Amino acid sequence: MSPLLTLLAQNLRRARMERNMTQLQLAEAASLTTLSVSNIERAASWPKAETLDQLAEALHVRPYELFLDTERDEVVSKESLTKEIELLVRELQAHAQNFNKRHTEGAEFSIKRTHRVKQ
């Protein structure tokens, strides 16, 4: 699990609890589902940028504050963020390639079957 995602999850939960909000209340304030909030707080999935903005607005914080390392009282380094983003981009590209490969193969099969039927 990514240390940066873990930090985000911890900070989101802490900020929510400091405001005495339930996951449901935060989800409603941010126009999200409770499952989305839960997944982020458990570091099970990365939020989209838009989701991060919605959560920050609902908690009345700036988005970058959710990445502050309060134990060290500093912001996660630019290098750390860059590495994390590069890793996520590579993972997304791999998923996209697998998705395209599966759907392209299915489309070719479908076209061949259609072609045979027309003959």
BAGUMI-42187 format. One record per residue: residue in three letters; x, y, z of N, C-alpha, C in turn; residue number from 1. Coordinates in nm, 2 decimals. Layout:
<sites>
<ALA <X Y Z> <X Y Z> <X Y Z> NUM> ...
</sites>
This chain:
<sites>
<MET <0.08 -0.12 0.00> <0.00 0.00 0.00> <0.09 0.12 0.00> 1> <SER <0.05 0.22 -0.07> <0.12 0.35 -0.09> <0.12 0.43 0.04> 2> <PRO <0.24 0.47 0.09> <0.25 0.56 0.21> <0.17 0.69 0.19> 3> <LEU <0.17 0.74 0.07> <0.09 0.86 0.05> <-0.06 0.84 0.06> 4> <LEU <-0.11 0.73 0.01> <-0.25 0.69 0.02> <-0.29 0.67 0.16> 5> <THR <-0.20 0.61 0.24> <-0.22 0.58 0.38> <-0.23 0.71 0.45> 6> <LEU <-0.14 0.81 0.42> <-0.14 0.94 0.49> <-0.27 1.01 0.45> 7> <LEU <-0.31 1.01 0.33> <-0.44 1.07 0.29> <-0.56 1.01 0.37> 8> <ALA <-0.56 0.88 0.38> <-0.67 0.81 0.45> <-0.67 0.85 0.59> 9> <GLN <-0.56 0.85 0.66> <-0.55 0.89 0.80> <-0.60 1.03 0.82> 10> <ASN <-0.55 1.12 0.73> <-0.59 1.26 0.75> <-0.74 1.29 0.72> 11> <LEU <-0.79 1.22 0.62> <-0.93 1.23 0.59> <-1.02 1.19 0.71> 12> <ARG <-0.98 1.07 0.77> <-1.06 1.02 0.88> <-1.04 1.11 1.00> 13> <ARG <-0.92 1.16 1.03> <-0.90 1.25 1.14> <-0.98 1.38 1.13> 14> <ALA <-0.97 1.44 1.00> <-1.05 1.56 0.98> <-1.20 1.54 1.00> 15> <ARG <-1.25 1.43 0.95> <-1.39 1.40 0.96> <-1.43 1.39 1.11> 16> <MET <-1.35 1.31 1.18> <-1.38 1.29 1.32> <-1.36 1.41 1.41> 17> <GLU <-1.27 1.50 1.37> <-1.25 1.63 1.45> <-1.38 1.71 1.43> 18> <ARG <-1.45 1.69 1.33> <-1.57 1.77 1.30> <-1.70 1.70 1.35> 19> <ASN <-1.67 1.58 1.41> <-1.78 1.50 1.46> <-1.88 1.46 1.35> 20> <MET <-1.82 1.43 1.24> <-1.91 1.38 1.12> <-1.90 1.23 1.11> 21> <THR <-2.01 1.17 1.07> <-2.00 1.03 1.03> <-1.96 1.03 0.88> 22> <GLN <-1.93 0.91 0.84> <-1.90 0.89 0.69> <-2.02 0.93 0.61> 23> <LEU <-2.14 0.90 0.66> <-2.26 0.93 0.58> <-2.27 1.09 0.57> 24> <GLN <-2.25 1.15 0.68> <-2.26 1.30 0.68> <-2.16 1.36 0.59> 25> <LEU <-2.03 1.31 0.59> <-1.93 1.36 0.50> <-1.97 1.33 0.35> 26> <ALA <-2.01 1.21 0.33> <-2.05 1.17 0.19> <-2.16 1.26 0.14> 27> <GLU <-2.26 1.29 0.22> <-2.37 1.38 0.18> <-2.32 1.52 0.15> 28> <ALA <-2.23 1.57 0.24> <-2.18 1.71 0.23> <-2.10 1.72 0.10> 29> <ALA <-2.03 1.61 0.07> <-1.94 1.61 -0.05> <-2.01 1.56 -0.18> 30> <SER <-2.14 1.53 -0.17> <-2.21 1.47 -0.28> <-2.14 1.34 -0.33> 31> <LEU <-2.11 1.25 -0.24> <-2.04 1.13 -0.27> <-2.12 1.01 -0.20> 32> <THR <-2.08 0.89 -0.23> <-2.14 0.78 -0.16> <-2.06 0.75 -0.04> 33> <THR <-2.12 0.68 0.06> <-2.05 0.64 0.18> <-1.94 0.54 0.14> 34> <LEU <-1.97 0.46 0.04> <-1.87 0.36 0.00> <-1.74 0.43 -0.05> 35> <SER <-1.76 0.54 -0.12> <-1.64 0.62 -0.17> <-1.56 0.67 -0.05> 36> <VAL <-1.63 0.73 0.05> <-1.56 0.78 0.16> <-1.49 0.67 0.24> 37> <SER <-1.56 0.56 0.26> <-1.50 0.44 0.33> <-1.38 0.39 0.26> 38> <ASN <-1.39 0.37 0.12> <-1.27 0.32 0.05> <-1.15 0.41 0.06> 39> <ILE <-1.17 0.54 0.06> <-1.06 0.63 0.07> <-1.00 0.63 0.22> 40> <GLU <-1.09 0.63 0.32> <-1.05 0.62 0.45> <-0.97 0.49 0.49> 41> <ARG <-1.01 0.39 0.42> <-0.94 0.26 0.44> <-0.82 0.24 0.35> 42> <ALA <-0.79 0.35 0.27> <-0.68 0.34 0.17> <-0.69 0.23 0.07> 43> <ALA <-0.82 0.20 0.04> <-0.85 0.10 -0.05> <-0.85 0.15 -0.20> 44> <SER <-0.87 0.28 -0.21> <-0.86 0.33 -0.35> <-0.83 0.48 -0.35> 45> <TRP <-0.76 0.52 -0.46> <-0.73 0.66 -0.47> <-0.85 0.74 -0.52> 46> <PRO <-0.87 0.86 -0.46> <-0.98 0.94 -0.51> <-0.94 1.01 -0.64> 47> <LYS <-1.04 1.05 -0.72> <-1.01 1.13 -0.83> <-0.99 1.27 -0.78> 48> <ALA <-0.93 1.36 -0.86> <-0.90 1.50 -0.81> <-1.03 1.57 -0.78> 49> <GLU <-1.13 1.55 -0.85> <-1.26 1.61 -0.83> <-1.32 1.57 -0.69> 50> <THR <-1.30 1.44 -0.66> <-1.35 1.38 -0.53> <-1.27 1.44 -0.42> 51> <LEU <-1.14 1.46 -0.44> <-1.06 1.52 -0.34> <-1.10 1.66 -0.31> 52> <ASP <-1.13 1.74 -0.41> <-1.18 1.87 -0.40> <-1.31 1.88 -0.32> 53> <GLN <-1.40 1.78 -0.36> <-1.53 1.78 -0.29> <-1.52 1.75 -0.14> 54> <LEU <-1.43 1.65 -0.11> <-1.41 1.62 0.03> <-1.34 1.74 0.11> 55> <ALA <-1.25 1.80 0.05> <-1.18 1.91 0.11> <-1.28 2.03 0.14> 56> <GLU <-1.36 2.05 0.04> <-1.46 2.16 0.06> <-1.56 2.12 0.17> 57> <ALA <-1.61 2.00 0.17> <-1.70 1.96 0.28> <-1.64 1.96 0.42> 58> <LEU <-1.51 1.94 0.42> <-1.44 1.95 0.55> <-1.38 2.09 0.58> 59> <HIS <-1.40 2.18 0.49> <-1.35 2.32 0.50> <-1.20 2.32 0.52> 60> <VAL <-1.13 2.25 0.44> <-0.98 2.25 0.44> <-0.94 2.26 0.29> 61> <ARG <-0.81 2.30 0.27> <-0.76 2.30 0.14> <-0.72 2.16 0.10> 62> <PRO <-0.73 2.12 -0.03> <-0.70 1.98 -0.06> <-0.56 1.94 -0.02> 63> <TYR <-0.46 2.02 -0.03> <-0.32 1.99 0.01> <-0.31 1.95 0.16> 64> <GLU <-0.40 2.01 0.24> <-0.39 1.98 0.38> <-0.42 1.83 0.41> 65> <LEU <-0.48 1.76 0.32> <-0.51 1.62 0.34> <-0.38 1.54 0.32> 66> <PHE <-0.27 1.60 0.27> <-0.15 1.54 0.25> <-0.04 1.58 0.35> 67> <LEU <-0.08 1.66 0.45> <0.02 1.70 0.55> <0.06 1.59 0.64> 68> <ASP <0.18 1.58 0.66> <0.23 1.47 0.76> <0.24 1.54 0.90> 69> <THR <0.13 1.53 0.97> <0.12 1.60 1.10> <0.22 1.55 1.20> 70> <GLU <0.27 1.43 1.19> <0.37 1.38 1.28> <0.50 1.45 1.26> 71> <ARG <0.53 1.49 1.14> <0.66 1.56 1.11> <0.63 1.70 1.08> 72> <ASP <0.50 1.74 1.08> <0.46 1.88 1.06> <0.51 1.94 0.93> 73> <GLU <0.50 1.86 0.82> <0.55 1.91 0.69> <0.47 1.85 0.58> 74> <VAL <0.48 1.91 0.47> <0.41 1.86 0.35> <0.49 1.74 0.29> 75> <VAL <0.42 1.64 0.23> <0.49 1.54 0.17> <0.58 1.60 0.05> 76> <SER <0.70 1.55 0.03> <0.79 1.61 -0.06> <0.73 1.60 -0.21> 77> <LYS <0.78 1.70 -0.29> <0.74 1.70 -0.43> <0.79 1.57 -0.50> 78> <GLU <0.91 1.53 -0.46> <0.97 1.40 -0.52> <0.88 1.28 -0.49> 79> <SER <0.83 1.28 -0.36> <0.75 1.17 -0.32> <0.62 1.17 -0.40> 80> <LEU <0.56 1.28 -0.41> <0.44 1.30 -0.49> <0.46 1.26 -0.64> 81> <THR <0.57 1.31 -0.69> <0.60 1.28 -0.83> <0.62 1.13 -0.86> 82> <LYS <0.69 1.06 -0.77> <0.71 0.92 -0.78> <0.57 0.84 -0.77> 83> <GLU <0.49 0.89 -0.68> <0.36 0.83 -0.66> <0.27 0.84 -0.78> 84> <ILE <0.27 0.96 -0.84> <0.19 0.99 -0.96> <0.24 0.91 -1.08> 85> <GLU <0.37 0.90 -1.09> <0.43 0.83 -1.20> <0.39 0.68 -1.19> 86> <LEU <0.39 0.63 -1.07> <0.35 0.49 -1.05> <0.20 0.47 -1.08> 87> <LEU <0.12 0.56 -1.04> <-0.02 0.55 -1.07> <-0.05 0.56 -1.22> 88> <VAL <0.02 0.65 -1.29> <0.01 0.66 -1.43> <0.04 0.53 -1.50> 89> <ARG <0.15 0.47 -1.46> <0.19 0.34 -1.52> <0.09 0.23 -1.49> 90> <GLU <0.03 0.23 -1.37> <-0.07 0.13 -1.34> <-0.20 0.16 -1.43> 91> <LEU <-0.24 0.28 -1.44> <-0.35 0.31 -1.52> <-0.33 0.28 -1.67> 92> <GLN <-0.21 0.30 -1.72> <-0.18 0.27 -1.86> <-0.18 0.12 -1.88> 93> <ALA <-0.13 0.04 -1.78> <-0.14 -0.11 -1.79> <-0.28 -0.15 -1.79> 94> <HIS <-0.37 -0.10 -1.70> <-0.51 -0.14 -1.70> <-0.58 -0.10 -1.83> 95> <ALA <-0.55 0.02 -1.88> <-0.61 0.06 -2.01> <-0.57 -0.03 -2.12> 96> <GLN <-0.44 -0.07 -2.12> <-0.39 -0.17 -2.23> <-0.47 -0.30 -2.22> 97> <ASN <-0.48 -0.35 -2.09> <-0.55 -0.48 -2.07> <-0.69 -0.47 -2.11> 98> <PHE <-0.76 -0.36 -2.07> <-0.90 -0.33 -2.11> <-0.91 -0.33 -2.26> 99> <ASN <-0.83 -0.25 -2.33> <-0.84 -0.24 -2.47> <-0.81 -0.37 -2.54> 100> <LYS <-0.72 -0.44 -2.49> <-0.68 -0.57 -2.55> <-0.80 -0.67 -2.54> 101> <ARG <-0.87 -0.67 -2.42> <-0.98 -0.76 -2.40> <-1.10 -0.72 -2.49> 102> <HIS <-1.12 -0.59 -2.50> <-1.24 -0.55 -2.58> <-1.21 -0.55 -2.73> 103> <THR <-1.09 -0.53 -2.77> <-1.05 -0.53 -2.91> <-1.06 -0.67 -2.96> 104> <GLU <-1.01 -0.77 -2.88> <-1.02 -0.91 -2.92> <-1.16 -0.95 -2.94> 105> <GLY <-1.25 -0.91 -2.85> <-1.39 -0.94 -2.85> <-1.46 -0.88 -2.98> 106> <ALA <-1.42 -0.76 -3.01> <-1.47 -0.69 -3.13> <-1.43 -0.76 -3.25> 107> <GLU <-1.31 -0.80 -3.26> <-1.26 -0.87 -3.38> <-1.34 -1.00 -3.40> 108> <PHE <-1.36 -1.07 -3.29> <-1.44 -1.20 -3.30> <-1.58 -1.17 -3.35> 109> <SER <-1.64 -1.06 -3.29> <-1.78 -1.02 -3.33> <-1.78 -0.98 -3.47> 110> <ILE <-1.69 -0.91 -3.52> <-1.69 -0.87 -3.67> <-1.67 -0.99 -3.75> 111> <LYS <-1.59 -1.09 -3.72> <-1.57 -1.21 -3.80> <-1.70 -1.29 -3.80> 112> <ARG <-1.76 -1.30 -3.69> <-1.89 -1.38 -3.68> <-2.00 -1.31 -3.77> 113> <THR <-2.00 -1.18 -3.76> <-2.10 -1.10 -3.84> <-2.07 -1.12 -3.99> 114> <HIS <-1.95 -1.11 -4.02> <-1.91 -1.13 -4.16> <-1.95 -1.27 -4.22> 115> <ARG <-1.92 -1.37 -4.14> <-1.96 -1.50 -4.18> <-2.11 -1.52 -4.20> 116> <VAL <-2.18 -1.46 -4.11> <-2.33 -1.47 -4.12> <-2.38 -1.41 -4.25> 117> <LYS <-2.32 -1.30 -4.29> <-2.37 -1.22 -4.41> <-2.34 -1.30 -4.54> 118> <GLN <-2.24 -1.38 -4.54> <-2.20 -1.45 -4.66> <-2.30 -1.55 -4.71> 119> 
</sites>
